[in-house]
Amino acid sequence: HEDVPAEEEEEEEEEEDMVDPLETIRTKCEQTEHCVHYKERLEACETRVGSKSNTTEECTEELFDFLHARDHCVAHKLFHIVK
């Protein structure tokens, strides 16, 4: 640390304390009733697929439905913050 200027050290510490608003909003959106519904469908599919030894089911549709619902929620909230 001796050859790193004090200003750079302070910037690094500040960056560590910062929380990405996207992650916070994603977490909140995942808890909304709309997203919980899709997350439950995804988890049910994953359980079903995991219980079978030989299946072609992949839960892709359920995953995309969940991500679409979450990202739709995030888009509405995130852009109000970054304006």
C-alpha positions as a Markdown table, in Angstrom:
| # | Residue | x | y | z |
|---|---|---|---|---|
| 1 | His | 0.0 | 0.0 | 0.0 |
| 2 | Glu | 3.0 | 2.3 | 0.4 |
| 3 | Asp | 3.2 | 3.2 | -3.3 |
| 4 | Val | -0.6 | 3.7 | -3.7 |
| 5 | Pro | -1.6 | 7.4 | -3.2 |
| 6 | Ala | -4.0 | 8.1 | -0.3 |
| 7 | Glu | -6.7 | 9.3 | -2.7 |
| 8 | Glu | -6.7 | 6.0 | -4.6 |
| 9 | Glu | -7.0 | 4.1 | -1.3 |
| 10 | Glu | -10.0 | 6.2 | -0.3 |
| 11 | Glu | -11.7 | 5.6 | -3.7 |
| 12 | Glu | -11.2 | 1.8 | -3.3 |
| 13 | Glu | -12.8 | 1.9 | 0.1 |
| 14 | Glu | -15.8 | 3.9 | -1.1 |
| 15 | Glu | -16.3 | 1.5 | -4.0 |
| 16 | Glu | -16.5 | -1.4 | -1.6 |
| 17 | Asp | -19.2 | 0.3 | 0.4 |
| 18 | Met | -21.4 | 1.0 | -2.6 |
| 19 | Val | -24.3 | -1.3 | -3.3 |
| 20 | Asp | -25.4 | -1.8 | -6.9 |
| 21 | Pro | -29.0 | -0.5 | -7.1 |
| 22 | Leu | -29.7 | -3.1 | -9.8 |
| 23 | Glu | -29.2 | -6.0 | -7.3 |
| 24 | Thr | -31.3 | -4.3 | -4.6 |
| 25 | Ile | -34.2 | -3.7 | -7.1 |
| 26 | Arg | -33.9 | -7.2 | -8.5 |
| 27 | Thr | -34.3 | -8.6 | -5.0 |
| 28 | Lys | -37.3 | -6.4 | -4.2 |
| 29 | Cys | -38.9 | -7.3 | -7.6 |
| 30 | Glu | -38.4 | -11.0 | -7.0 |
| 31 | Gln | -40.6 | -10.6 | -3.9 |
| 32 | Thr | -43.6 | -9.1 | -5.7 |
| 33 | Glu | -46.7 | -11.3 | -6.1 |
| 34 | His | -46.3 | -11.4 | -9.9 |
| 35 | Cys | -42.6 | -12.6 | -9.8 |
| 36 | Val | -43.3 | -15.0 | -6.9 |
| 37 | His | -45.8 | -16.8 | -9.1 |
| 38 | Tyr | -43.2 | -17.4 | -11.8 |
| 39 | Lys | -40.5 | -18.3 | -9.4 |
| 40 | Glu | -42.7 | -20.9 | -7.8 |
| 41 | Arg | -43.4 | -22.4 | -11.3 |
| 42 | Leu | -39.7 | -22.4 | -12.0 |
| 43 | Glu | -38.9 | -24.1 | -8.7 |
| 44 | Ala | -41.6 | -26.7 | -9.2 |
| 45 | Cys | -40.2 | -27.5 | -12.7 |
| 46 | Glu | -36.7 | -27.8 | -11.3 |
| 47 | Thr | -37.9 | -30.2 | -8.6 |
| 48 | Arg | -39.8 | -32.2 | -11.2 |
| 49 | Val | -36.8 | -32.4 | -13.5 |
| 50 | Gly | -34.4 | -33.2 | -10.6 |
| 51 | Ser | -36.6 | -36.1 | -9.5 |
| 52 | Lys | -36.4 | -37.8 | -12.9 |
| 53 | Ser | -33.3 | -39.8 | -13.9 |
| 54 | Asn | -34.0 | -39.4 | -17.6 |
| 55 | Thr | -35.9 | -36.4 | -19.0 |
| 56 | Thr | -35.7 | -34.0 | -21.9 |
| 57 | Glu | -37.5 | -31.2 | -19.9 |
| 58 | Glu | -35.2 | -28.3 | -19.2 |
| 59 | Cys | -37.4 | -25.6 | -17.5 |
| 60 | Thr | -36.3 | -23.0 | -20.1 |
| 61 | Glu | -39.8 | -21.6 | -20.6 |
| 62 | Glu | -40.3 | -21.2 | -16.8 |
| 63 | Leu | -36.9 | -19.5 | -16.4 |
| 64 | Phe | -37.6 | -17.1 | -19.2 |
| 65 | Asp | -41.0 | -16.3 | -17.8 |
| 66 | Phe | -39.5 | -15.5 | -14.4 |
| 67 | Leu | -36.6 | -13.4 | -15.8 |
| 68 | His | -39.0 | -11.5 | -18.1 |
| 69 | Ala | -41.4 | -10.7 | -15.1 |
| 70 | Arg | -38.5 | -9.7 | -12.9 |
| 71 | Asp | -36.8 | -7.6 | -15.6 |
| 72 | His | -40.1 | -5.9 | -16.4 |
| 73 | Cys | -40.4 | -4.8 | -12.8 |
| 74 | Val | -36.8 | -3.8 | -12.6 |
| 75 | Ala | -37.0 | -1.6 | -15.7 |
| 76 | His | -39.8 | 0.5 | -14.3 |
| 77 | Lys | -38.0 | 1.0 | -11.0 |
| 78 | Leu | -34.4 | 1.4 | -12.1 |
| 79 | Phe | -34.8 | 4.1 | -14.7 |
| 80 | His | -36.4 | 6.4 | -12.1 |
| 81 | Ile | -33.1 | 6.1 | -10.1 |
| 82 | Val | -30.7 | 6.7 | -13.0 |
| 83 | Lys | -32.4 | 9.8 | -14.5 |
